[in-house]
Amino acid sequence: MDKHWIVQDETSVYYDVTLKGKTYSCSCSSWDYDNHKPCKHINAVSGAKVSVRQRKVGEIIRLR
C-alpha cells in the first residue's frame, strides 16, 4: 500500500511525497529521480533530521 503526505515548505508551497514500497518520491524540482537523492520534504516524512522546524497536522507536514 502506498503512503502519501503533503509537505508545505517555508515558502508556503505544497509538495506531494509518496512512498511506494521502499522508494520515496517528491514533486519538488530538487528531488533527483535517477539518483534517488532525498530532498528535505522526503527527509521530513522519513524521520531523517530536517534543518528547519516542522509541525505535523494530520497528513500535512509544515516546515518552518
N, C-alpha and C positions, 0 to 999 in steps of 0.2 A: 504494500500500500504506500502510495506517495504521500509525503508530507509537504505542506505549503505554508509559508509565512509571508507577511507583508512587512517590510522594513522601511521605516521613514528615517532618512538621514538628517543631519544637522541643517541642511538647506531646505527641509520640508518636502523633499521629493520622495516618492514611494517607489520601492523596488520589490519585485517578486523573487523569493528564494524558494527553490524546490529541492527536495531530497528524493531521488529515485534510486532505490536500492541502497548503495553506499556512496552515490555520487551526488554532490550538490551542484546546483546551477543557479545563476543570478541573472537578472535582466539588466544589470548596470554595464556600462561600457568598460569598466576596469577589470571585469572578470574575464580571464583568458580560457576559453573553452579547450583549446588544443593542449595547453599545459596544465589545466585544472588548477591554476593558481587562485587560491581563495581571496576574495575581497573582504572588506570589513563587514559587509552585510552577511556574508556566509559565516564569518567568524562570530558574529553576534548571535546567530541561531545555533551554531555548533558547540558553543560553550568555550571557544577559544577566547583568549584575552582580547578585548577591544580597547583602543586607546581613548575612546570617548565614553561618557556615561550612557547607560541605556536603561530604559524603563519598559517593562512588558505589560501590555494591556491586551489581554486575550491573545489573539494570533498576530497582533501588531506589535512590533518592537520599535520603539522610538530612540534614535541615537541623538545625543546632545553634545 
